[in-house]
Amino acid sequence: MANIILMGPPGAGKGTQAKRIVDAFKLPHISTGDMFREAISQGTPLGLQAKAIIERGDLVPDELTIGLVKERLSRDDCAEGFLLDGFPRTIPQAEALKVLGPEIGRAIDLVIDISVPDEELVRRIAGRRVCPKCGASYHITDMKPKKEGICDRCGAELIQRKDDNAESLKVRLDNYYKQTAPLIDFYEKEGLYHHFDGMVGADNLFKEIQTLLEASK
Ligand code: AMP
């Protein structure tokens, strides 16, 4: 299977598609956001450093993030492919991965980018609820859980992320356009880039992504 990067602005549907991709293709799901949230909830030194940065919507410094991903990608479960969700988010991170990947036998095969207009991102983030245990995402009107407030996958109580508020979202979107959007050009030049329209609905989007992944098996 392939070594995949999933990218897109906050609210594009990365988390939802990531869950479907890793279930269908049996890949480890490497979400730097989930790893940071886990570190925060466990109160590790990394979590303590990252907490305030994440809550205000800023990016965690590259050295910390790259170190975290390097350790995670080196593990045995990534030998047959993986899905990186939310990394890289800056050009220095992408440059580091370009060197690190081949060094540890984990070169990137393809990049999936999901785009959605800003007004829709704002609407989606305002109504987003997440499972703190398994990371599944829901929406209060568009993607309701079967039982209100409870995760369909693992039964935990759903929460609203601390950074899912209007103020932090503004910072996150700003960071996205300034720091992450330049990766589109970077990966186009590498010949790895695949664009998807995030407005076609979660099921249709997954079908399109699945077709690409089946073809590159
Ligand atoms: P996410 O769950 O992907 O939306 O990530 C939540 C937050 O974690 C982001 O807003 C950043 O503060 C931080 N974060 C996640 N991935 C990265 C990354 N690759 N580089 C820097 N910060 C990150």
Boltz pocket constraint, residues with backbone or C-beta under 6 A from the ligand:
constraints:
  - pocket:
      binder: B
      contacts: [[A, 10], [A, 32], [A, 33], [A, 34], [A, 36], [A, 53], [A, 54], [A, 55], [A, 57], [A, 58], [A, 59], [A, 60], [A, 61], [A, 65], [A, 85], [A, 86], [A, 87], [A, 88], [A, 89], [A, 90], [A, 93], [A, 163], [A, 172]]
      max_distance: 6.0
